[in-house]
Each structure stands twice: as C-alpha cells, then as structure tokens.
Amino acid sequence: MANVVSPQVNTPGVTRVSSIMIAVLRCGVALMWIQNVAWKVPPGFGRANNNGLYFWASQAVEHPVSAPYSAFIKSIVLPNIEIFGWFTLLIEGGLGAFLLIGLATRFWAVVGIGQTVAITLSVLFAPHEWQWSYYLMGLAHLAIFATAAGRSYGVDGAMRETWSASSGRLSRLLLRLS
C-alpha cells in the first residue's frame, strides 16, 4: 500500500512532478463530473420545467450537430428522459468517483470519452457554448487514458503489484482496466 503516497516507481521517464500533475489532472476531471451530477435531478430530470438534463438534451434537437443523433434524442431519449436521466446520473457519478480514487482509470477514461462525445453532440451548437470546452474535455480523458493516470497516486498504482501477482479473474481484469 506504499504506492498510495508515492508514484509508481517502475514507469520509465515519469518523474515525481509528472506523477503529481497526472494525479491533479485526473482529480480535476473527476471533480468536474461530480459537480455536474448536481443538476441532474430525479425523478423528472427537468422535464416539467424544461430545465436541467431535459433542457440540455433537447439542445441536440434545437441546434443539431448530427441529424441522426438529433432524431435519436427527439424520438427515444426525451420521451424516456427518466430512464436516460438515471443512466446519465450513474455514469457521471461513476466517472467522478472512480477517477477521483484512481481505480480502473483507463476504463473510466474511455467511458469519459464516450460521455464527452454524447454531450458534444447535444450542445456543441447551442447558443453561448464555448466549443473548445468539449474538445478539451475529450483531450483530458485521452491524457488520463494515455498516462494510466490511476497509477499516479491512485488505487491502480497501489494495487497493480498485487493484481499482477494474482491469477484471479477480477485481478486480471482490474490490471487491464488500470
């Protein structure tokens, strides 16, 4: 468990400062997801007042980026916002929690890229949106994936040696996802 307070030492070219910066990026992105869970309010997710998740999802219809995606949102997501709202809430909550502790970080980076694409296709052309914020969000997740950010001051780094020594399925899976 000593790796929790020190970076993984067997990663060539990664300095202590680099590890700290990677951990800061990972935690910053995690906090972004945690903060954004707050306005996804069940049970209606904003349907009654045309706000919250319902409003932002409807921007894909009002200001389409992709016609097929817009049609999907209009015909499937908005009529079933309660189902998609819970799904979104769980995914974004999971993104925040797992990135924050640095567990299965590469997996959650890929989930973050997928969620970023969905958000981008919904709001990229909405009025007053800064398009680069969505591009940067995607790039941040790519950096988290590329650097295996959970190995720097995260559970992935602390447990990697234990997972490597184990022959169990869960350990092998976690080793791959980290």
C-alpha beads as a LAMMPS data file, in Angstrom:
LAMMPS data file: protein, C-alpha beads

178 atoms
177 bonds

1 atom types
1 bond types

-500.0 500.0 xlo xhi
-500.0 500.0 ylo yhi
-500.0 500.0 zlo zhi

Masses

1 110.0

Atoms # bond

1 1 1 0.000 0.000 0.000
2 1 1 3.034 2.309 -0.012
3 1 1 2.267 3.277 -3.622
4 1 1 -0.751 5.286 -2.464
5 1 1 1.569 8.074 -1.294
6 1 1 4.244 7.713 -3.947
7 1 1 4.013 7.338 -7.701
8 1 1 4.648 4.044 -9.414
9 1 1 8.445 3.921 -9.498
10 1 1 8.889 1.468 -12.347
11 1 1 7.415 3.714 -15.057
12 1 1 10.335 4.902 -17.187
13 1 1 10.558 8.656 -17.685
14 1 1 7.864 9.547 -15.131
15 1 1 9.166 11.925 -12.504
16 1 1 7.572 12.743 -9.172
17 1 1 6.406 16.103 -10.535
18 1 1 4.912 14.378 -13.606
19 1 1 3.062 11.928 -11.384
20 1 1 1.664 14.730 -9.259
21 1 1 0.477 16.628 -12.354
22 1 1 -1.147 13.484 -13.779
23 1 1 -2.947 12.928 -10.461
24 1 1 -4.049 16.581 -10.369
25 1 1 -5.480 16.276 -13.898
26 1 1 -7.299 13.051 -13.001
27 1 1 -8.757 14.528 -9.809
28 1 1 -9.715 17.775 -11.538
29 1 1 -11.643 15.905 -14.221
30 1 1 -13.249 13.740 -11.513
31 1 1 -14.429 16.833 -9.642
32 1 1 -15.869 18.242 -12.878
33 1 1 -18.029 15.126 -13.265
34 1 1 -19.054 15.166 -9.589
35 1 1 -20.072 18.822 -9.800
36 1 1 -22.109 18.212 -12.943
37 1 1 -24.102 15.405 -11.344
38 1 1 -25.734 18.028 -9.092
39 1 1 -28.063 19.445 -11.749
40 1 1 -29.295 16.066 -12.988
41 1 1 -32.220 15.920 -10.577
42 1 1 -34.536 12.910 -10.439
43 1 1 -37.251 11.932 -10.825
44 1 1 -38.115 14.066 -13.884
45 1 1 -34.635 15.360 -14.716
46 1 1 -36.123 18.759 -15.612
47 1 1 -38.942 17.625 -17.901
48 1 1 -41.669 19.585 -16.028
49 1 1 -39.867 22.945 -16.234
50 1 1 -37.795 22.356 -19.384
51 1 1 -34.562 22.716 -17.446
52 1 1 -31.737 20.523 -16.183
53 1 1 -30.832 17.425 -18.166
54 1 1 -34.060 17.562 -20.183
55 1 1 -33.286 21.081 -21.414
56 1 1 -29.683 20.309 -22.311
57 1 1 -30.606 17.070 -24.089
58 1 1 -33.221 18.986 -26.082
59 1 1 -30.479 21.249 -27.397
60 1 1 -29.485 18.362 -29.682
61 1 1 -32.888 18.816 -31.341
62 1 1 -32.960 22.630 -31.253
63 1 1 -29.364 23.060 -32.507
64 1 1 -28.439 19.760 -34.183
65 1 1 -24.832 18.737 -34.659
66 1 1 -25.785 15.430 -36.283
67 1 1 -29.197 14.724 -37.825
68 1 1 -29.278 11.030 -36.793
69 1 1 -28.235 11.871 -33.226
70 1 1 -30.845 14.651 -33.080
71 1 1 -33.534 12.224 -34.274
72 1 1 -32.450 9.684 -31.633
73 1 1 -32.677 12.297 -28.874
74 1 1 -36.067 13.518 -30.089
75 1 1 -37.718 10.124 -30.556
76 1 1 -36.026 7.961 -27.894
77 1 1 -34.233 9.984 -25.192
78 1 1 -36.576 12.910 -24.484
79 1 1 -39.758 10.785 -24.220
80 1 1 -37.848 8.471 -21.859
81 1 1 -35.769 11.079 -20.021
82 1 1 -36.345 9.402 -16.676
83 1 1 -34.597 6.215 -17.823
84 1 1 -31.805 8.057 -19.630
85 1 1 -31.515 10.503 -16.737
86 1 1 -30.806 7.740 -14.232
87 1 1 -28.351 6.152 -16.668
88 1 1 -26.570 9.506 -17.105
89 1 1 -26.547 10.147 -13.363
90 1 1 -24.992 6.744 -12.639
91 1 1 -22.402 7.007 -15.406
92 1 1 -21.306 10.522 -14.493
93 1 1 -21.321 9.709 -10.772
94 1 1 -19.196 6.642 -11.517
95 1 1 -16.840 8.720 -13.647
96 1 1 -16.323 11.161 -10.814
97 1 1 -15.919 8.568 -8.084
98 1 1 -13.625 6.145 -9.898
99 1 1 -11.415 8.838 -11.437
100 1 1 -11.114 10.537 -8.051
101 1 1 -9.791 7.413 -6.332
102 1 1 -7.889 6.268 -9.424
103 1 1 -9.491 2.833 -9.814
104 1 1 -9.890 1.205 -13.263
105 1 1 -8.828 4.579 -14.625
106 1 1 -8.239 3.593 -18.232
107 1 1 -11.721 2.074 -18.422
108 1 1 -13.301 5.192 -16.941
109 1 1 -11.276 7.399 -19.302
110 1 1 -12.886 5.563 -22.225
111 1 1 -16.318 5.998 -20.605
112 1 1 -15.493 9.696 -20.194
113 1 1 -14.632 9.981 -23.885
114 1 1 -17.969 8.376 -24.771
115 1 1 -19.890 10.670 -22.433
116 1 1 -17.999 13.680 -23.790
117 1 1 -18.980 12.716 -27.343
118 1 1 -22.641 12.422 -26.292
119 1 1 -22.549 15.815 -24.575
120 1 1 -20.733 17.383 -27.515
121 1 1 -23.322 16.072 -29.974
122 1 1 -26.037 17.547 -27.756
123 1 1 -24.754 21.047 -27.076
124 1 1 -21.880 21.907 -29.423
125 1 1 -24.003 24.305 -31.493
126 1 1 -26.177 25.583 -28.615
127 1 1 -26.039 29.357 -28.137
128 1 1 -23.370 30.700 -25.784
129 1 1 -21.484 27.394 -25.574
130 1 1 -17.703 27.519 -25.876
131 1 1 -16.961 24.671 -28.289
132 1 1 -13.398 24.243 -27.082
133 1 1 -14.622 23.204 -23.632
134 1 1 -15.897 19.952 -25.133
135 1 1 -12.754 19.375 -27.189
136 1 1 -10.623 19.962 -24.087
137 1 1 -12.807 17.587 -22.078
138 1 1 -12.152 14.886 -24.662
139 1 1 -8.429 15.632 -24.710
140 1 1 -8.263 15.453 -20.899
141 1 1 -9.776 11.958 -20.999
142 1 1 -7.303 10.940 -23.706
143 1 1 -4.467 12.131 -21.446
144 1 1 -5.891 10.179 -18.500
145 1 1 -6.036 7.062 -20.672
146 1 1 -2.585 7.562 -22.221
147 1 1 -0.864 8.105 -18.884
148 1 1 -2.786 5.394 -16.997
149 1 1 -3.448 8.189 -14.517
150 1 1 -4.660 5.938 -11.712
151 1 1 -1.143 4.621 -11.348
152 1 1 -0.084 8.038 -10.074
153 1 1 -1.348 8.452 -6.510
154 1 1 -4.365 6.226 -7.157
155 1 1 -5.688 2.807 -6.273
156 1 1 -4.451 1.444 -9.614
157 1 1 -0.864 2.262 -8.633
158 1 1 -1.257 0.941 -5.111
159 1 1 -2.818 -2.361 -6.187
160 1 1 -1.083 -3.070 -9.507
161 1 1 1.624 -5.275 -7.987
162 1 1 -0.978 -7.290 -6.050
163 1 1 -3.151 -7.666 -9.141
164 1 1 -0.111 -8.782 -11.179
165 1 1 0.738 -11.483 -8.625
166 1 1 -2.801 -12.859 -8.552
167 1 1 -4.206 -15.376 -11.008
168 1 1 -7.829 -14.458 -10.256
169 1 1 -10.145 -13.192 -12.981
170 1 1 -11.005 -9.985 -11.144
171 1 1 -7.329 -9.166 -10.599
172 1 1 -6.505 -9.769 -14.260
173 1 1 -9.474 -7.614 -15.295
174 1 1 -8.503 -4.776 -12.960
175 1 1 -4.923 -4.982 -14.223
176 1 1 -6.168 -4.465 -17.783
177 1 1 -8.584 -1.653 -16.832
178 1 1 -5.881 0.210 -14.932

Bonds

1 1 1 2
2 1 2 3
3 1 3 4
4 1 4 5
5 1 5 6
6 1 6 7
7 1 7 8
8 1 8 9
9 1 9 10
10 1 10 11
11 1 11 12
12 1 12 13
13 1 13 14
14 1 14 15
15 1 15 16
16 1 16 17
17 1 17 18
18 1 18 19
19 1 19 20
20 1 20 21
21 1 21 22
22 1 22 23
23 1 23 24
24 1 24 25
25 1 25 26
26 1 26 27
27 1 27 28
28 1 28 29
29 1 29 30
30 1 30 31
31 1 31 32
32 1 32 33
33 1 33 34
34 1 34 35
35 1 35 36
36 1 36 37
37 1 37 38
38 1 38 39
39 1 39 40
40 1 40 41
41 1 41 42
42 1 42 43
43 1 43 44
44 1 44 45
45 1 45 46
46 1 46 47
47 1 47 48
48 1 48 49
49 1 49 50
50 1 50 51
51 1 51 52
52 1 52 53
53 1 53 54
54 1 54 55
55 1 55 56
56 1 56 57
57 1 57 58
58 1 58 59
59 1 59 60
60 1 60 61
61 1 61 62
62 1 62 63
63 1 63 64
64 1 64 65
65 1 65 66
66 1 66 67
67 1 67 68
68 1 68 69
69 1 69 70
70 1 70 71
71 1 71 72
72 1 72 73
73 1 73 74
74 1 74 75
75 1 75 76
76 1 76 77
77 1 77 78
78 1 78 79
79 1 79 80
80 1 80 81
81 1 81 82
82 1 82 83
83 1 83 84
84 1 84 85
85 1 85 86
86 1 86 87
87 1 87 88
88 1 88 89
89 1 89 90
90 1 90 91
91 1 91 92
92 1 92 93
93 1 93 94
94 1 94 95
95 1 95 96
96 1 96 97
97 1 97 98
98 1 98 99
99 1 99 100
100 1 100 101
101 1 101 102
102 1 102 103
103 1 103 104
104 1 104 105
105 1 105 106
106 1 106 107
107 1 107 108
108 1 108 109
109 1 109 110
110 1 110 111
111 1 111 112
112 1 112 113
113 1 113 114
114 1 114 115
115 1 115 116
116 1 116 117
117 1 117 118
118 1 118 119
119 1 119 120
120 1 120 121
121 1 121 122
122 1 122 123
123 1 123 124
124 1 124 125
125 1 125 126
126 1 126 127
127 1 127 128
128 1 128 129
129 1 129 130
130 1 130 131
131 1 131 132
132 1 132 133
133 1 133 134
134 1 134 135
135 1 135 136
136 1 136 137
137 1 137 138
138 1 138 139
139 1 139 140
140 1 140 141
141 1 141 142
142 1 142 143
143 1 143 144
144 1 144 145
145 1 145 146
146 1 146 147
147 1 147 148
148 1 148 149
149 1 149 150
150 1 150 151
151 1 151 152
152 1 152 153
153 1 153 154
154 1 154 155
155 1 155 156
156 1 156 157
157 1 157 158
158 1 158 159
159 1 159 160
160 1 160 161
161 1 161 162
162 1 162 163
163 1 163 164
164 1 164 165
165 1 165 166
166 1 166 167
167 1 167 168
168 1 168 169
169 1 169 170
170 1 170 171
171 1 171 172
172 1 172 173
173 1 173 174
174 1 174 175
175 1 175 176
176 1 176 177
177 1 177 178
